[in-house]
Amino acid sequence: MAKSPPAPPVVTESFESAMSELESIVQGMEGGKLTLEQSLAAYQRGADLLRFCQETLAAAEQKVQVLEAGVLKDLPRSGASSAN
């Protein structure tokens, strides 16, 4: 039996479109109307989309941490400065 070629990289416009496609894949698979071949292809695409989403979220989290570094400081307690 010949090996399948590796899956192409996830091509998507955005995180939101990847999530939407992933939800659609899950619904299709839960419907139980896919053939085995279609199920395997859907599973692979879903795994690729999931990886893309996780990487996108990790990158966003890292950016937030960089932005927060040195920017977020403790706020003065309310009432402490208005005691006059």
mmCIF file of the N, C-alpha and C atoms, coordinates in Angstrom:
data_MODEL
# 
_entry.id   MODEL 
# 
loop_
_atom_site.group_PDB 
_atom_site.id 
_atom_site.type_symbol 
_atom_site.label_atom_id 
_atom_site.label_alt_id 
_atom_site.label_comp_id 
_atom_site.label_asym_id 
_atom_site.label_entity_id 
_atom_site.label_seq_id 
_atom_site.pdbx_PDB_ins_code 
_atom_site.Cartn_x 
_atom_site.Cartn_y 
_atom_site.Cartn_z 
_atom_site.occupancy 
_atom_site.B_iso_or_equiv 
_atom_site.pdbx_formal_charge 
_atom_site.auth_seq_id 
_atom_site.auth_comp_id 
_atom_site.auth_asym_id 
_atom_site.auth_atom_id 
_atom_site.pdbx_PDB_model_num 
ATOM 1   N N  . MET A 1 1  ? 0.841   -1.168 0.000  1.00 0.00 ? 1  MET A N  1 
ATOM 2   C CA . MET A 1 1  ? 0.000   0.000  0.000  1.00 0.00 ? 1  MET A CA 1 
ATOM 3   C C  . MET A 1 1  ? 0.891   1.238  0.000  1.00 0.00 ? 1  MET A C  1 
ATOM 4   N N  . ALA A 1 2  ? 0.600   2.212  -0.884 1.00 0.00 ? 2  ALA A N  1 
ATOM 5   C CA . ALA A 1 2  ? 1.401   3.424  -1.002 1.00 0.00 ? 2  ALA A CA 1 
ATOM 6   C C  . ALA A 1 2  ? 1.080   4.381  0.136  1.00 0.00 ? 2  ALA A C  1 
ATOM 7   N N  . LYS A 1 3  ? 2.109   5.099  0.569  1.00 0.00 ? 3  LYS A N  1 
ATOM 8   C CA . LYS A 1 3  ? 1.914   6.089  1.624  1.00 0.00 ? 3  LYS A CA 1 
ATOM 9   C C  . LYS A 1 3  ? 1.269   7.335  1.045  1.00 0.00 ? 3  LYS A C  1 
ATOM 10  N N  . SER A 1 4  ? 0.442   7.974  1.855  1.00 0.00 ? 4  SER A N  1 
ATOM 11  C CA . SER A 1 4  ? -0.164  9.236  1.448  1.00 0.00 ? 4  SER A CA 1 
ATOM 12  C C  . SER A 1 4  ? 0.881   10.331 1.553  1.00 0.00 ? 4  SER A C  1 
ATOM 13  N N  . PRO A 1 5  ? 0.806   11.322 0.664  1.00 0.00 ? 5  PRO A N  1 
ATOM 14  C CA . PRO A 1 5  ? 1.741   12.444 0.790  1.00 0.00 ? 5  PRO A CA 1 
ATOM 15  C C  . PRO A 1 5  ? 1.425   13.236 2.044  1.00 0.00 ? 5  PRO A C  1 
ATOM 16  N N  . PRO A 1 6  ? 2.416   13.948 2.576  1.00 0.00 ? 6  PRO A N  1 
ATOM 17  C CA . PRO A 1 6  ? 2.156   14.727 3.790  1.00 0.00 ? 6  PRO A CA 1 
ATOM 18  C C  . PRO A 1 6  ? 1.079   15.773 3.529  1.00 0.00 ? 6  PRO A C  1 
ATOM 19  N N  . ALA A 1 7  ? 0.330   16.088 4.571  1.00 0.00 ? 7  ALA A N  1 
ATOM 20  C CA . ALA A 1 7  ? -0.746  17.073 4.453  1.00 0.00 ? 7  ALA A CA 1 
ATOM 21  C C  . ALA A 1 7  ? -0.153  18.446 4.179  1.00 0.00 ? 7  ALA A C  1 
ATOM 22  N N  . PRO A 1 8  ? -0.812  19.220 3.315  1.00 0.00 ? 8  PRO A N  1 
ATOM 23  C CA . PRO A 1 8  ? -0.327  20.574 3.064  1.00 0.00 ? 8  PRO A CA 1 
ATOM 24  C C  . PRO A 1 8  ? -0.497  21.426 4.312  1.00 0.00 ? 8  PRO A C  1 
ATOM 25  N N  . PRO A 1 9  ? 0.282   22.498 4.429  1.00 0.00 ? 9  PRO A N  1 
ATOM 26  C CA . PRO A 1 9  ? 0.136   23.352 5.604  1.00 0.00 ? 9  PRO A CA 1 
ATOM 27  C C  . PRO A 1 9  ? -1.253  23.985 5.627  1.00 0.00 ? 9  PRO A C  1 
ATOM 28  N N  . VAL A 1 10 ? -1.676  24.353 6.804  1.00 0.00 ? 10 VAL A N  1 
ATOM 29  C CA . VAL A 1 10 ? -2.990  24.969 6.954  1.00 0.00 ? 10 VAL A CA 1 
ATOM 30  C C  . VAL A 1 10 ? -2.960  26.328 6.286  1.00 0.00 ? 10 VAL A C  1 
ATOM 31  N N  . VAL A 1 11 ? -3.859  26.510 5.346  1.00 0.00 ? 11 VAL A N  1 
ATOM 32  C CA . VAL A 1 11 ? -4.005  27.802 4.693  1.00 0.00 ? 11 VAL A CA 1 
ATOM 33  C C  . VAL A 1 11 ? -5.349  28.357 5.136  1.00 0.00 ? 11 VAL A C  1 
ATOM 34  N N  . THR A 1 12 ? -5.301  29.431 5.881  1.00 0.00 ? 12 THR A N  1 
ATOM 35  C CA . THR A 1 12 ? -6.513  30.048 6.388  1.00 0.00 ? 12 THR A CA 1 
ATOM 36  C C  . THR A 1 12 ? -6.273  31.537 6.529  1.00 0.00 ? 12 THR A C  1 
ATOM 37  N N  . GLU A 1 13 ? -7.328  32.288 6.475  1.00 0.00 ? 13 GLU A N  1 
ATOM 38  C CA . GLU A 1 13 ? -7.210  33.735 6.553  1.00 0.00 ? 13 GLU A CA 1 
ATOM 39  C C  . GLU A 1 13 ? -6.954  34.218 7.977  1.00 0.00 ? 13 GLU A C  1 
ATOM 40  N N  . SER A 1 14 ? -7.530  33.521 8.938  1.00 0.00 ? 14 SER A N  1 
ATOM 41  C CA . SER A 1 14 ? -7.432  34.008 10.303 1.00 0.00 ? 14 SER A CA 1 
ATOM 42  C C  . SER A 1 14 ? -7.723  32.897 11.303 1.00 0.00 ? 14 SER A C  1 
ATOM 43  N N  . PHE A 1 15 ? -7.486  33.220 12.554 1.00 0.00 ? 15 PHE A N  1 
ATOM 44  C CA . PHE A 1 15 ? -7.816  32.317 13.651 1.00 0.00 ? 15 PHE A CA 1 
ATOM 45  C C  . PHE A 1 15 ? -9.304  32.007 13.627 1.00 0.00 ? 15 PHE A C  1 
ATOM 46  N N  . GLU A 1 16 ? -10.101 33.040 13.414 1.00 0.00 ? 16 GLU A N  1 
ATOM 47  C CA . GLU A 1 16 ? -11.551 32.877 13.423 1.00 0.00 ? 16 GLU A CA 1 
ATOM 48  C C  . GLU A 1 16 ? -12.025 31.953 12.309 1.00 0.00 ? 16 GLU A C  1 
ATOM 49  N N  . SER A 1 17 ? -11.443 32.086 11.120 1.00 0.00 ? 17 SER A N  1 
ATOM 50  C CA . SER A 1 17 ? -11.854 31.207 10.025 1.00 0.00 ? 17 SER A CA 1 
ATOM 51  C C  . SER A 1 17 ? -11.407 29.771 10.283 1.00 0.00 ? 17 SER A C  1 
ATOM 52  N N  . ALA A 1 18 ? -10.248 29.605 10.916 1.00 0.00 ? 18 ALA A N  1 
ATOM 53  C CA . ALA A 1 18 ? -9.785  28.261 11.265 1.00 0.00 ? 18 ALA A CA 1 
ATOM 54  C C  . ALA A 1 18 ? -10.724 27.627 12.284 1.00 0.00 ? 18 ALA A C  1 
ATOM 55  N N  . MET A 1 19 ? -11.153 28.406 13.280 1.00 0.00 ? 19 MET A N  1 
ATOM 56  C CA . MET A 1 19 ? -12.079 27.883 14.284 1.00 0.00 ? 19 MET A CA 1 
ATOM 57  C C  . MET A 1 19 ? -13.413 27.517 13.649 1.00 0.00 ? 19 MET A C  1 
ATOM 58  N N  . SER A 1 20 ? -13.874 28.340 12.742 1.00 0.00 ? 20 SER A N  1 
ATOM 59  C CA . SER A 1 20 ? -15.142 28.072 12.070 1.00 0.00 ? 20 SER A CA 1 
ATOM 60  C C  . SER A 1 20 ? -15.063 26.780 11.261 1.00 0.00 ? 20 SER A C  1 
ATOM 61  N N  . GLU A 1 21 ? -13.964 26.619 10.534 1.00 0.00 ? 21 GLU A N  1 
ATOM 62  C CA . GLU A 1 21 ? -13.793 25.393 9.752  1.00 0.00 ? 21 GLU A CA 1 
ATOM 63  C C  . GLU A 1 21 ? -13.682 24.181 10.665 1.00 0.00 ? 21 GLU A C  1 
ATOM 64  N N  . LEU A 1 22 ? -12.980 24.332 11.769 1.00 0.00 ? 22 LEU A N  1 
ATOM 65  C CA . LEU A 1 22 ? -12.835 23.230 12.722 1.00 0.00 ? 22 LEU A CA 1 
ATOM 66  C C  . LEU A 1 22 ? -14.193 22.826 13.289 1.00 0.00 ? 22 LEU A C  1 
ATOM 67  N N  . GLU A 1 23 ? -15.017 23.801 13.630 1.00 0.00 ? 23 GLU A N  1 
ATOM 68  C CA . GLU A 1 23 ? -16.366 23.502 14.132 1.00 0.00 ? 23 GLU A CA 1 
ATOM 69  C C  . GLU A 1 23 ? -17.183 22.757 13.076 1.00 0.00 ? 23 GLU A C  1 
ATOM 70  N N  . SER A 1 24 ? -17.043 23.178 11.831 1.00 0.00 ? 24 SER A N  1 
ATOM 71  C CA . SER A 1 24 ? -17.762 22.526 10.736 1.00 0.00 ? 24 SER A CA 1 
ATOM 72  C C  . SER A 1 24 ? -17.308 21.071 10.564 1.00 0.00 ? 24 SER A C  1 
ATOM 73  N N  . ILE A 1 25 ? -16.011 20.847 10.689 1.00 0.00 ? 25 ILE A N  1 
ATOM 74  C CA . ILE A 1 25 ? -15.471 19.493 10.576 1.00 0.00 ? 25 ILE A CA 1 
ATOM 75  C C  . ILE A 1 25 ? -16.019 18.608 11.694 1.00 0.00 ? 25 ILE A C  1 
ATOM 76  N N  . VAL A 1 26 ? -16.022 19.138 12.908 1.00 0.00 ? 26 VAL A N  1 
ATOM 77  C CA . VAL A 1 26 ? -16.523 18.373 14.049 1.00 0.00 ? 26 VAL A CA 1 
ATOM 78  C C  . VAL A 1 26 ? -17.995 18.007 13.837 1.00 0.00 ? 26 VAL A C  1 
ATOM 79  N N  . GLN A 1 27 ? -18.790 18.970 13.388 1.00 0.00 ? 27 GLN A N  1 
ATOM 80  C CA . GLN A 1 27 ? -20.207 18.699 13.137 1.00 0.00 ? 27 GLN A CA 1 
ATOM 81  C C  . GLN A 1 27 ? -20.375 17.622 12.068 1.00 0.00 ? 27 GLN A C  1 
ATOM 82  N N  . GLY A 1 28 ? -19.564 17.698 11.006 1.00 0.00 ? 28 GLY A N  1 
ATOM 83  C CA . GLY A 1 28 ? -19.635 16.701 9.944  1.00 0.00 ? 28 GLY A CA 1 
ATOM 84  C C  . GLY A 1 28 ? -19.274 15.316 10.439 1.00 0.00 ? 28 GLY A C  1 
ATOM 85  N N  . MET A 1 29 ? -18.255 15.239 11.271 1.00 0.00 ? 29 MET A N  1 
ATOM 86  C CA . MET A 1 29 ? -17.834 13.948 11.795 1.00 0.00 ? 29 MET A CA 1 
ATOM 87  C C  . MET A 1 29 ? -18.861 13.400 12.786 1.00 0.00 ? 29 MET A C  1 
ATOM 88  N N  . GLU A 1 30 ? -19.451 14.281 13.588 1.00 0.00 ? 30 GLU A N  1 
ATOM 89  C CA . GLU A 1 30 ? -20.454 13.832 14.547 1.00 0.00 ? 30 GLU A CA 1 
ATOM 90  C C  . GLU A 1 30 ? -21.727 13.362 13.850 1.00 0.00 ? 30 GLU A C  1 
ATOM 91  N N  . GLY A 1 31 ? -21.957 13.856 12.638 1.00 0.00 ? 31 GLY A N  1 
ATOM 92  C CA . GLY A 1 31 ? -23.138 13.460 11.885 1.00 0.00 ? 31 GLY A CA 1 
ATOM 93  C C  . GLY A 1 31 ? -23.109 12.007 11.464 1.00 0.00 ? 31 GLY A C  1 
ATOM 94  N N  . GLY A 1 32 ? -21.920 11.429 11.416 1.00 0.00 ? 32 GLY A N  1 
ATOM 95  C CA . GLY A 1 32 ? -21.784 10.011 11.105 1.00 0.00 ? 32 GLY A CA 1 
ATOM 96  C C  . GLY A 1 32 ? -22.068 9.640  9.662  1.00 0.00 ? 32 GLY A C  1 
ATOM 97  N N  . LYS A 1 33 ? -22.054 10.603 8.763  1.00 0.00 ? 33 LYS A N  1 
ATOM 98  C CA . LYS A 1 33 ? -22.371 10.313 7.369  1.00 0.00 ? 33 LYS A CA 1 
ATOM 99  C C  . LYS A 1 33 ? -21.139 10.288 6.472  1.00 0.00 ? 33 LYS A C  1 
ATOM 100 N N  . LEU A 1 34 ? -19.966 10.404 7.057  1.00 0.00 ? 34 LEU A N  1 
ATOM 101 C CA . LEU A 1 34 ? -18.733 10.390 6.271  1.00 0.00 ? 34 LEU A CA 1 
ATOM 102 C C  . LEU A 1 34 ? -18.235 8.959  6.090  1.00 0.00 ? 34 LEU A C  1 
ATOM 103 N N  . THR A 1 35 ? -17.616 8.720  4.945  1.00 0.00 ? 35 THR A N  1 
ATOM 104 C CA . THR A 1 35 ? -16.972 7.433  4.736  1.00 0.00 ? 35 THR A CA 1 
ATOM 105 C C  . THR A 1 35 ? -15.703 7.390  5.579  1.00 0.00 ? 35 THR A C  1 
ATOM 106 N N  . LEU A 1 36 ? -15.098 6.233  5.654  1.00 0.00 ? 36 LEU A N  1 
ATOM 107 C CA . LEU A 1 36 ? -13.855 6.104  6.409  1.00 0.00 ? 36 LEU A CA 1 
ATOM 108 C C  . LEU A 1 36 ? -12.788 7.033  5.848  1.00 0.00 ? 36 LEU A C  1 
ATOM 109 N N  . GLU A 1 37 ? -12.649 7.063  4.532  1.00 0.00 ? 37 GLU A N  1 
ATOM 110 C CA . GLU A 1 37 ? -11.656 7.942  3.890  1.00 0.00 ? 37 GLU A CA 1 
ATOM 111 C C  . GLU A 1 37 ? -11.934 9.406  4.223  1.00 0.00 ? 37 GLU A C  1 
ATOM 112 N N  . GLN A 1 38 ? -13.201 9.802  4.127  1.00 0.00 ? 38 GLN A N  1 
ATOM 113 C CA . GLN A 1 38 ? -13.579 11.181 4.429  1.00 0.00 ? 38 GLN A CA 1 
ATOM 114 C C  . GLN A 1 38 ? -13.329 11.499 5.901  1.00 0.00 ? 38 GLN A C  1 
ATOM 115 N N  . SER A 1 39 ? -13.610 10.555 6.761  1.00 0.00 ? 39 SER A N  1 
ATOM 116 C CA . SER A 1 39 ? -13.378 10.748 8.197  1.00 0.00 ? 39 SER A CA 1 
ATOM 117 C C  . SER A 1 39 ? -11.900 10.933 8.495  1.00 0.00 ? 39 SER A C  1 
ATOM 118 N N  . LEU A 1 40 ? -11.067 10.133 7.876  1.00 0.00 ? 40 LEU A N  1 
ATOM 119 C CA . LEU A 1 40 ? -9.620  10.261 8.088  1.00 0.00 ? 40 LEU A CA 1 
ATOM 120 C C  . LEU A 1 40 ? -9.104  11.601 7.582  1.00 0.00 ? 40 LEU A C  1 
ATOM 121 N N  . ALA A 1 41 ? -9.578  12.012 6.399  1.00 0.00 ? 41 ALA A N  1 
ATOM 122 C CA . ALA A 1 41 ? -9.164  13.304 5.847  1.00 0.00 ? 41 ALA A CA 1 
ATOM 123 C C  . ALA A 1 41 ? -9.648  14.449 6.742  1.00 0.00 ? 41 ALA A C  1 
ATOM 124 N N  . ALA A 1 42 ? -10.892 14.339 7.220  1.00 0.00 ? 42 ALA A N  1 
ATOM 125 C CA . ALA A 1 42 ? -11.443 15.370 8.097  1.00 0.00 ? 42 ALA A CA 1 
ATOM 126 C C  . ALA A 1 42 ? -10.665 15.421 9.411  1.00 0.00 ? 42 ALA A C  1 
ATOM 127 N N  . TYR A 1 43 ? -10.319 14.268 9.940  1.00 0.00 ? 43 TYR A N  1 
ATOM 128 C CA . TYR A 1 43 ? -9.553  14.209 11.187 1.00 0.00 ? 43 TYR A CA 1 
ATOM 129 C C  . TYR A 1 43 ? -8.192  14.881 11.003 1.00 0.00 ? 43 TYR A C  1 
ATOM 130 N N  . GLN A 1 44 ? -7.528  14.587 9.896  1.00 0.00 ? 44 GLN A N  1 
ATOM 131 C CA . GLN A 1 44 ? -6.214  15.182 9.623  1.00 0.00 ? 44 GLN A CA 1 
ATOM 132 C C  . GLN A 1 44 ? -6.319  16.691 9.492  1.00 0.00 ? 44 GLN A C  1 
ATOM 133 N N  . ARG A 1 45 ? -7.318  17.149 8.735  1.00 0.00 ? 45 ARG A N  1 
ATOM 134 C CA . ARG A 1 45 ? -7.511  18.591 8.559  1.00 0.00 ? 45 ARG A CA 1 
ATOM 135 C C  . ARG A 1 45 ? -7.830  19.234 9.906  1.00 0.00 ? 45 ARG A C  1 
ATOM 136 N N  . GLY A 1 46 ? -8.661  18.584 10.699 1.00 0.00 ? 46 GLY A N  1 
ATOM 137 C CA . GLY A 1 46 ? -8.991  19.103 12.019 1.00 0.00 ? 46 GLY A CA 1 
ATOM 138 C C  . GLY A 1 46 ? -7.773  19.199 12.916 1.00 0.00 ? 46 GLY A C  1 
ATOM 139 N N  . ALA A 1 47 ? -6.915  18.184 12.861 1.00 0.00 ? 47 ALA A N  1 
ATOM 140 C CA . ALA A 1 47 ? -5.690  18.202 13.665 1.00 0.00 ? 47 ALA A CA 1 
ATOM 141 C C  . ALA A 1 47 ? -4.778  19.347 13.228 1.00 0.00 ? 47 ALA A C  1 
ATOM 142 N N  . ASP A 1 48 ? -4.696  19.573 11.912 1.00 0.00 ? 48 ASP A N  1 
ATOM 143 C CA . ASP A 1 48 ? -3.877  20.672 11.401 1.00 0.00 ? 48 ASP A CA 1 
ATOM 144 C C  . ASP A 1 48 ? -4.445  22.026 11.836 1.00 0.00 ? 48 ASP A C  1 
ATOM 145 N N  . LEU A 1 49 ? -5.762  22.161 11.745 1.00 0.00 ? 49 LEU A N  1 
ATOM 146 C CA . LEU A 1 49 ? -6.402  23.406 12.165 1.00 0.00 ? 49 LEU A CA 1 
ATOM 147 C C  . LEU A 1 49 ? -6.226  23.639 13.657 1.00 0.00 ? 49 LEU A C  1 
ATOM 148 N N  . LEU A 1 50 ? -6.359  22.577 14.447 1.00 0.00 ? 50 LEU A N  1 
ATOM 149 C CA . LEU A 1 50 ? -6.176  22.688 15.885 1.00 0.00 ? 50 LEU A CA 1 
ATOM 150 C C  . LEU A 1 50 ? -4.762  23.159 16.209 1.00 0.00 ? 50 LEU A C  1 
ATOM 151 N N  . ARG A 1 51 ? -3.789  22.572 15.545 1.00 0.00 ? 51 ARG A N  1 
ATOM 152 C CA . ARG A 1 51 ? -2.390  22.972 15.756 1.00 0.00 ? 51 ARG A CA 1 
ATOM 153 C C  . ARG A 1 51 ? -2.204  24.454 15.400 1.00 0.00 ? 51 ARG A C  1 
ATOM 154 N N  . PHE A 1 52 ? -2.768  24.880 14.261 1.00 0.00 ? 52 PHE A N  1 
ATOM 155 C CA . PHE A 1 52 ? -2.688  26.278 13.851 1.00 0.00 ? 52 PHE A CA 1 
ATOM 156 C C  . PHE A 1 52 ? -3.296  27.188 14.917 1.00 0.00 ? 52 PHE A C  1 
ATOM 157 N N  . CYS A 1 53 ? -4.468  26.827 15.419 1.00 0.00 ? 53 CYS A N  1 
ATOM 158 C CA . CYS A 1 53 ? -5.142  27.639 16.432 1.00 0.00 ? 53 CYS A CA 1 
ATOM 159 C C  . CYS A 1 53 ? -4.332  27.705 17.724 1.00 0.00 ? 53 CYS A C  1 
ATOM 160 N N  . GLN A 1 54 ? -3.787  26.572 18.151 1.00 0.00 ? 54 GLN A N  1 
ATOM 161 C CA . GLN A 1 54 ? -2.979  26.551 19.369 1.00 0.00 ? 54 GLN A CA 1 
ATOM 162 C C  . GLN A 1 54 ? -1.734  27.417 19.216 1.00 0.00 ? 54 GLN A C  1 
ATOM 163 N N  . GLU A 1 55 ? -1.084  27.336 18.062 1.00 0.00 ? 55 GLU A N  1 
ATOM 164 C CA . GLU A 1 55 ? 0.113   28.148 17.817 1.00 0.00 ? 55 GLU A CA 1 
ATOM 165 C C  . GLU A 1 55 ? -0.235  29.628 17.761 1.00 0.00 ? 55 GLU A C  1 
ATOM 166 N N  . THR A 1 56 ? -1.373  29.948 17.146 1.00 0.00 ? 56 THR A N  1 
ATOM 167 C CA . THR A 1 56 ? -1.812  31.339 17.069 1.00 0.00 ? 56 THR A CA 1 
ATOM 168 C C  . THR A 1 56 ? -2.116  31.889 18.451 1.00 0.00 ? 56 THR A C  1 
ATOM 169 N N  . LEU A 1 57 ? -2.798  31.102 19.277 1.00 0.00 ? 57 LEU A N  1 
ATOM 170 C CA . LEU A 1 57 ? -3.101  31.529 20.643 1.00 0.00 ? 57 LEU A CA 1 
ATOM 171 C C  . LEU A 1 57 ? -1.832  31.683 21.476 1.00 0.00 ? 57 LEU A C  1 
ATOM 172 N N  . ALA A 1 58 ? -0.885  30.772 21.313 1.00 0.00 ? 58 ALA A N  1 
ATOM 173 C CA . ALA A 1 58 ? 0.373   30.859 22.063 1.00 0.00 ? 58 ALA A CA 1 
ATOM 174 C C  . ALA A 1 58 ? 1.137   32.127 21.675 1.00 0.00 ? 58 ALA A C  1 
ATOM 175 N N  . ALA A 1 59 ? 1.149   32.447 20.381 1.00 0.00 ? 59 ALA A N  1 
ATOM 176 C CA . ALA A 1 59 ? 1.823   33.658 19.918 1.00 0.00 ? 59 ALA A CA 1 
ATOM 177 C C  . ALA A 1 59 ? 1.134   34.903 20.471 1.00 0.00 ? 59 ALA A C  1 
ATOM 178 N N  . ALA A 1 60 ? -0.197  34.892 20.495 1.00 0.00 ? 60 ALA A N  1 
ATOM 179 C CA . ALA A 1 60 ? -0.940  36.032 21.031 1.00 0.00 ? 60 ALA A CA 1 
ATOM 180 C C  . ALA A 1 60 ? -0.673  36.190 22.522 1.00 0.00 ? 60 ALA A C  1 
ATOM 181 N N  . GLU A 1 61 ? -0.636  35.071 23.234 1.00 0.00 ? 61 GLU A N  1 
ATOM 182 C CA . GLU A 1 61 ? -0.359  35.120 24.668 1.00 0.00 ? 61 GLU A CA 1 
ATOM 183 C C  . GLU A 1 61 ? 1.036   35.682 24.932 1.00 0.00 ? 61 GLU A C  1 
ATOM 184 N N  . GLN A 1 62 ? 1.989   35.281 24.119 1.00 0.00 ? 62 GLN A N  1 
ATOM 185 C CA . GLN A 1 62 ? 3.354   35.777 24.280 1.00 0.00 ? 62 GLN A CA 1 
ATOM 186 C C  . GLN A 1 62 ? 3.404   37.284 24.020 1.00 0.00 ? 62 GLN A C  1 
ATOM 187 N N  . LYS A 1 63 ? 2.682   37.754 23.018 1.00 0.00 ? 63 LYS A N  1 
ATOM 188 C CA . LYS A 1 63 ? 2.646   39.193 22.727 1.00 0.00 ? 63 LYS A CA 1 
ATOM 189 C C  . LYS A 1 63 ? 2.030   39.963 23.889 1.00 0.00 ? 63 LYS A C  1 
ATOM 190 N N  . VAL A 1 64 ? 0.969   39.422 24.477 1.00 0.00 ? 64 VAL A N  1 
ATOM 191 C CA . VAL A 1 64 ? 0.324   40.077 25.607 1.00 0.00 ? 64 VAL A CA 1 
ATOM 192 C C  . VAL A 1 64 ? 1.297   40.162 26.776 1.00 0.00 ? 64 VAL A C  1 
ATOM 193 N N  . GLN A 1 65 ? 2.032   39.093 27.029 1.00 0.00 ? 65 GLN A N  1 
ATOM 194 C CA . GLN A 1 65 ? 2.993   39.103 28.127 1.00 0.00 ? 65 GLN A CA 1 
ATOM 195 C C  . GLN A 1 65 ? 4.078   40.152 27.893 1.00 0.00 ? 65 GLN A C  1 
ATOM 196 N N  . VAL A 1 66 ? 4.536   40.295 26.652 1.00 0.00 ? 66 VAL A N  1 
ATOM 197 C CA . VAL A 1 66 ? 5.540   41.310 26.329 1.00 0.00 ? 66 VAL A CA 1 
ATOM 198 C C  . VAL A 1 66 ? 4.957   42.700 26.552 1.00 0.00 ? 66 VAL A C  1 
ATOM 199 N N  . LEU A 1 67 ? 3.712   42.898 26.109 1.00 0.00 ? 67 LEU A N  1 
ATOM 200 C CA . LEU A 1 67 ? 3.076   44.204 26.282 1.00 0.00 ? 67 LEU A CA 1 
ATOM 201 C C  . LEU A 1 67 ? 2.850   44.525 27.755 1.00 0.00 ? 67 LEU A C  1 
ATOM 202 N N  . GLU A 1 68 ? 2.538   43.518 28.550 1.00 0.00 ? 68 GLU A N  1 
ATOM 203 C CA . GLU A 1 68 ? 2.273   43.733 29.968 1.00 0.00 ? 68 GLU A CA 1 
ATOM 204 C C  . GLU A 1 68 ? 3.550   44.003 30.759 1.00 0.00 ? 68 GLU A C  1 
ATOM 205 N N  . ALA A 1 69 ? 4.664   43.515 30.288 1.00 0.00 ? 69 ALA A N  1 
ATOM 206 C CA . ALA A 1 69 ? 5.929   43.651 31.021 1.00 0.00 ? 69 ALA A CA 1 
ATOM 207 C C  . ALA A 1 69 ? 6.251   45.130 31.226 1.00 0.00 ? 69 ALA A C  1 
ATOM 208 N N  . GLY A 1 70 ? 6.251   45.540 32.455 1.00 0.00 ? 70 GLY A N  1 
ATOM 209 C CA . GLY A 1 70 ? 6.604   46.911 32.780 1.00 0.00 ? 70 GLY A CA 1 
ATOM 210 C C  . GLY A 1 70 ? 5.486   47.909 32.544 1.00 0.00 ? 70 GLY A C  1 
ATOM 211 N N  . VAL A 1 71 ? 4.394   47.500 31.947 1.00 0.00 ? 71 VAL A N  1 
ATOM 212 C CA . VAL A 1 71 ? 3.295   48.429 31.680 1.00 0.00 ? 71 VAL A CA 1 
ATOM 213 C C  . VAL A 1 71 ? 2.263   48.361 32.786 1.00 0.00 ? 71 VAL A C  1 
ATOM 214 N N  . LEU A 1 72 ? 1.928   47.165 33.201 1.00 0.00 ? 72 LEU A N  1 
ATOM 215 C CA . LEU A 1 72 ? 0.928   47.015 34.247 1.00 0.00 ? 72 LEU A CA 1 
ATOM 216 C C  . LEU A 1 72 ? 1.580   47.208 35.613 1.00 0.00 ? 72 LEU A C  1 
ATOM 217 N N  . LYS A 1 73 ? 1.049   48.125 36.340 1.00 0.00 ? 73 LYS A N  1 
ATOM 218 C CA . LYS A 1 73 ? 1.568   48.408 37.675 1.00 0.00 ? 73 LYS A CA 1 
ATOM 219 C C  . LYS A 1 73 ? 0.384   48.418 38.640 1.00 0.00 ? 73 LYS A C  1 
ATOM 220 N N  . ASP A 1 74 ? 0.675   48.244 39.902 1.00 0.00 ? 74 ASP A N  1 
ATOM 221 C CA . ASP A 1 74 ? -0.372  48.302 40.902 1.00 0.00 ? 74 ASP A CA 1 
ATOM 222 C C  . ASP A 1 74 ? -1.005  49.687 40.899 1.00 0.00 ? 74 ASP A C  1 
ATOM 223 N N  . LEU A 1 75 ? -2.302  49.735 40.932 1.00 0.00 ? 75 LEU A N  1 
ATOM 224 C CA . LEU A 1 75 ? -3.017  51.001 40.996 1.00 0.00 ? 75 LEU A CA 1 
ATOM 225 C C  . LEU A 1 75 ? -3.099  51.443 42.444 1.00 0.00 ? 75 LEU A C  1 
ATOM 226 N N  . PRO A 1 76 ? -3.079  52.759 42.672 1.00 0.00 ? 76 PRO A N  1 
ATOM 227 C CA . PRO A 1 76 ? -3.227  53.205 44.071 1.00 0.00 ? 76 PRO A CA 1 
ATOM 228 C C  . PRO A 1 76 ? -4.600  52.815 44.581 1.00 0.00 ? 76 PRO A C  1 
ATOM 229 N N  . ARG A 1 77 ? -4.669  52.527 45.847 1.00 0.00 ? 77 ARG A N  1 
ATOM 230 C CA . ARG A 1 77 ? -5.945  52.145 46.451 1.00 0.00 ? 77 ARG A CA 1 
ATOM 231 C C  . ARG A 1 77 ? -6.898  53.341 46.426 1.00 0.00 ? 77 ARG A C  1 
ATOM 232 N N  . SER A 1 78 ? -8.120  53.071 46.098 1.00 0.00 ? 78 SER A N  1 
ATOM 233 C CA . SER A 1 78 ? -9.111  54.144 46.091 1.00 0.00 ? 78 SER A CA 1 
ATOM 234 C C  . SER A 1 78 ? -9.325  54.654 47.507 1.00 0.00 ? 78 SER A C  1 
ATOM 235 N N  . GLY A 1 79 ? -9.396  55.959 47.643 1.00 0.00 ? 79 GLY A N  1 
ATOM 236 C CA . GLY A 1 79 ? -9.567  56.547 48.975 1.00 0.00 ? 79 GLY A CA 1 
ATOM 237 C C  . GLY A 1 79 ? -8.250  56.985 49.581 1.00 0.00 ? 79 GLY A C  1 
ATOM 238 N N  . ALA A 1 80 ? -7.128  56.358 49.206 1.00 0.00 ? 80 ALA A N  1 
ATOM 239 C CA . ALA A 1 80 ? -5.839  56.702 49.781 1.00 0.00 ? 80 ALA A CA 1 
ATOM 240 C C  . ALA A 1 80 ? -5.398  58.095 49.331 1.00 0.00 ? 80 ALA A C  1 
ATOM 241 N N  . SER A 1 81 ? -5.676  58.444 48.063 1.00 0.00 ? 81 SER A N  1 
ATOM 242 C CA . SER A 1 81 ? -5.253  59.730 47.562 1.00 0.00 ? 81 SER A CA 1 
ATOM 243 C C  . SER A 1 81 ? -6.347  60.795 47.707 1.00 0.00 ? 81 SER A C  1 
ATOM 244 N N  . SER A 1 82 ? -7.542  60.397 48.067 1.00 0.00 ? 82 SER A N  1 
ATOM 245 C CA . SER A 1 82 ? -8.644  61.351 48.186 1.00 0.00 ? 82 SER A CA 1 
ATOM 246 C C  . SER A 1 82 ? -9.013  61.599 49.653 1.00 0.00 ? 82 SER A C  1 
ATOM 247 N N  . ALA A 1 83 ? -8.047  61.457 50.532 1.00 0.00 ? 83 ALA A N  1 
ATOM 248 C CA . ALA A 1 83 ? -8.295  61.617 51.967 1.00 0.00 ? 83 ALA A CA 1 
ATOM 249 C C  . ALA A 1 83 ? -8.327  63.100 52.353 1.00 0.00 ? 83 ALA A C  1 
ATOM 250 N N  . ASN A 1 84 ? -8.093  64.028 51.456 1.00 0.00 ? 84 ASN A N  1 
ATOM 251 C CA . ASN A 1 84 ? -8.102  65.464 51.771 1.00 0.00 ? 84 ASN A CA 1 
ATOM 252 C C  . ASN A 1 84 ? -9.437  65.921 52.105 1.00 0.00 ? 84 ASN A C  1 
# 
